[in-house]
Amino acid sequence: MPDPRAFQTLELMRATFLTSLSDLAREDQRRVIRALEQLDMDERTPSLRVHRLQGSRAGLWSASASRSLRITFLRLEGGHKLLVECSQHYGD
């Protein structure tokens, strides 16, 4: 599991995020952690494909950890992000 203190903008993690991360296969966990490191350093990294969600998930944002893994988060003041969950992304 990632140490929340290691991140500058991602120090806030919901229990739902940590649970969803622990439910993933070990290699997928590594992909998510690498994506979190990128998201913390520069969310404009093209491979993250950060975008605002719509419909029933309006208000949330998404970043890609791989073609099939998504990190969902809320934007907070000061550039901080509240990590909500990580999941398989099958298209919306």
C-alpha positions, 0 to 999 in steps of 0.5 A, a space after each residue: 500500500 502506498 504511504 499517503 505521506 509520500 505524496 504532496 497533493 494526494 495525501 487524502 485517501 478514502 477508505 474506499 480507495 484503499 479497499 479498492 486498491 487492495 482488491 486489485 491483483 499485485 501487478 495492477 496495484 503497481 500500475 495504480 501506484 505508478 500512476 499516483 506518483 505521476 498524478 502527484 507530480 504532474 497531472 498533465 502527463 498525457 498517459 494519465 488522460 485526466 478528464 472530468 466525468 459526466 452523468 451519474 459520476 459528474 463532479 468526479 475526475 478520472 486518471 488512467 493507470 493503464 488502458 483498463 485501470 482508472 483512478 477516480 478522485 475529487 478536486 479539492 482546494 489548493 490543488 489537492 485531490 481526494 482519491 475515491 477509488 480505483 477500478 477496472 475501466 470498461 467504458 462509460 
